[in-house]
Amino acid sequence: MHNQNYIDGKWVAARSGATFKTINPATGEVITEVARSSVEDVNRAVEAAARAYPKWRAMPAPKRGELLFRVGELLVQRKEELSRLVTREMGKVLAEGRGDVQEAIDMTYYMAAEGRRMSGYTVPSELPNKYAMSIRDSIGVVAAITPWNFPVAIPSWKITAALILGNTVVYKPASDTPALAAAFVAIFEEAGLPAGVLNLITGPGGEVGDALIGHSEVKLVSFTGSTEAGHHVSIRAAEHLKRVSLEMGGKNAIIVMDDADLDLAVEGIVWSAFGTSGQRCTAASRVIVHKAVNKELTEKLVARVSKLRLGDGLKDSTDVGPVINEAALTKINSYMEVAHHDGAEILTGGGIATDGDLHKGFFFKPTLLGGVTRNARVAQEEIFGPVAAIIEVDSLQEAIDVNNDTKFGLSSSIFTASVNNAFTAMRDITTGIVYVNAGTIGAEVHLPFGGTRGTGNGHREGGQAVLDIFSEWKTLYVDFSGKLQRAQIDTEEI
Ligand code: UN1
C-alpha cells in the first residue's frame, strides 16, 4: 500500500518526514501512516504539474482518452480490493463501497470517451468566405480538493474531467481518507500516465489547501466538502482572482403525498436518509409528509428504522456503518439536544451506540425526529449523519414551499401517484436535482450534478456540464476572402 505523496511520477515522503495516521472508523484500528505535507511539498507538486502541462496539453485528446480507458479497466480489475478499502477507511457498508468504486469506473469511461467527442460548435459567419467555430482549451494546473464521503467517486469526477481536457492536476484528498487517494492515484500510474500529470499531496486541509489555492501556477480550484471549508476556499481563491467550483452542503427533502405508495416511500427514505450513515451531500435529512398519511408513514418508518443493524461495514449483517470520526459523532449527538429544545420528538435512535464492539468505533443510532417545524434548526442545518426530521404539511404547495426554504439546494424527491403533482413539483422545486418516486440519492455520472443556493457557486459536475468547469472556450474565426471584412460594419455590400 502506498502511503506517500506522489509527485512528478514518484512516491515520496513529506520533505519534513512528518506523517499522520488514518484509522478505520468502525474499529478504531490504524490503517496506515501517510505523509503530512506542508507548503514545500505543495510547491514541488505544483511545479511538477506545471512542467508536465505543455506536453500533456499537446497530446491528442483521443490518446489521453486511451489512457483513461486503461484506468477504467484497472479500476474494474481492482474493484473488490478498492471497495474493501473504502469500507475500511471510510466506513460505508461494502455494497456502498462497491457503488463508490463503480461510480468512478462509470465516470472514467464516460470521460475517456469524451476524448473523441469533446465538441465545440461551428456556426455560419455573418460575413462571406469566413468560418466561425469554437473549441475547448485546457486551463493549466488545477487543484482538486475532495471529501472523504465518496473517496473514490468524487476524485474521479474531478480528475478524469480535468485530465481529458488537457489540464494537469494536484490532488488533495480529505485527511480522513488518504490511503484511498493513494490507491486511486496508483492506478493512474499503472495505466501509464506521464510523470507530473497527476500529483497527490496528503495533509491538513488548512495548510496544504491554502498553499495550493495561493500558488500562482494553480489556475483553478475544484472543491467538494463542507460549507464552512468551501466558504474559506472561495475567499482565498477570490484574493487570487482564481476560478473556483464549489460543491457543498445539502438539506435534502423527500416529499410524501397523500396518494403515494407508502411502502415504496419508506424504502426510498430509509435508503436516502440512512445509507452511507446519512453522510452524503444528497442524503435525505427531511421528510415532508402530507398530514393525511403522516401517522401511517411514521409508524412504518419507525418500524423499519429501529431494526437497522449498526456495525462494521465489512460484515454482511450490517445495514448502517459508522460515521467518519469522533468530531462528527459529537456534532451529530449535539443535535439531539437542539431537537429537544426545538420541541421535536425522538421517535427512534437519538444517541451514540456503544453496545458490544460498537464503542470502539463511531456509531450513531439511526434517528427519526417527529413533530419538527420547518424552521427548526434540525430542519435547516446540515447534520451529516443518520438523522431525519419529519415535517407535516397540508398541501403540495406547502410541501414545495418547505422543500425550497433552506439555504441549500442540492436534491429533492417526491413520492406521488399523480402526474399533476409530479410535474408541478418538477417545475416548482428549486434544487439542482429532483427525483420522482425515488429517494434523493443515486445521481448518475452522465448528467449534471450540483445544487442551487448555498450548495454551490453555479457550477455542475458530471455529464457535459463538468467540461465547462475544466476548460476555457476558444472562439476561432477564419477569413478566407482575401480582403479586410469588418463584422458589424460591412453590412451593406452583402
Ligand atoms: C455526494 O454525496 O457528494 O447521488 C455525492 C449520489 C451519489 C453521489 C453523492 N451518486 O448520492
Residues whose N, C-alpha, C, O or C-beta is under 5 A from the ligand:
A	BS01	UN1	F150 Q279 R280 C281 T282 I441 G442 A443
